[in-house]
Amino acid sequence: MAVPELAIAPSTAPETTAAKIAIAGLTKTFATRGGRFTALDGISLDIPRGSFCTIVGPSGCGKT
């Protein structure tokens, strides 16, 4: 089976090493009946341009 060629126009933008999406020091807490719950604590993430990233988890776990 042949792999099709991708028809992507060359970019005229200057090459950069900066991340397309950058997150630094993210913390997320929720109030619960038992007190505060820390779901994320000090998360940092860089997603480069052209990368594919997904967040996977069960329904109701706080992906949004």
C-alpha positions as CSV (number, residue, x, y, z in Angstrom):
1,M,0.0,0.0,0.0
2,A,1.5,3.3,-1.1
3,V,1.6,6.2,1.4
4,P,0.2,9.4,-0.2
5,E,2.4,12.5,-0.3
6,L,1.3,15.4,1.8
7,A,0.6,18.6,-0.1
8,I,1.7,21.2,2.5
9,A,2.9,24.6,1.3
10,P,6.3,25.6,2.7
11,S,6.0,28.1,5.5
12,T,7.2,31.6,4.9
13,A,7.3,32.3,8.7
14,P,10.7,32.3,10.3
15,E,11.6,29.1,12.1
16,T,11.3,29.4,15.9
17,T,11.9,27.1,18.7
18,A,9.3,28.6,20.9
19,A,6.4,26.3,21.9
20,K,3.0,26.8,20.3
21,I,1.4,26.1,23.6
22,A,3.2,26.7,26.9
23,I,1.9,26.1,30.4
24,A,4.1,26.9,33.4
25,G,3.3,26.3,37.1
26,L,-0.4,25.3,36.6
27,T,-2.2,24.3,39.8
28,K,-5.9,23.3,40.0
29,T,-7.8,22.7,43.2
30,F,-11.4,21.7,43.9
31,A,-13.5,22.2,47.0
32,T,-14.9,18.9,48.2
33,R,-17.0,17.8,51.2
34,G,-13.8,16.5,52.7
35,G,-11.8,19.7,52.1
36,R,-9.7,21.0,49.2
37,F,-8.4,18.5,46.7
38,T,-5.4,19.4,44.6
39,A,-5.8,17.8,41.1
40,L,-2.8,19.5,39.5
41,D,0.2,21.0,41.3
42,G,3.0,22.9,39.5
43,I,2.5,21.3,36.1
44,S,4.6,22.8,33.3
45,L,4.3,21.7,29.6
46,D,5.5,22.9,26.2
47,I,3.8,21.6,23.1
48,P,5.9,22.4,20.0
49,R,4.3,23.7,16.8
50,G,3.2,20.8,14.6
51,S,2.8,18.4,17.5
52,F,-0.3,16.4,18.4
53,C,-1.2,16.2,22.1
54,T,-4.2,14.7,23.9
55,I,-5.4,14.4,27.4
56,V,-7.0,11.1,28.2
57,G,-9.0,10.1,31.2
58,P,-12.3,8.8,32.4
59,S,-15.5,10.8,32.3
60,G,-15.7,13.3,35.2
61,C,-12.0,13.3,36.0
62,G,-11.4,17.0,35.2
63,K,-9.9,16.9,31.7
64,T,-11.7,20.2,30.8
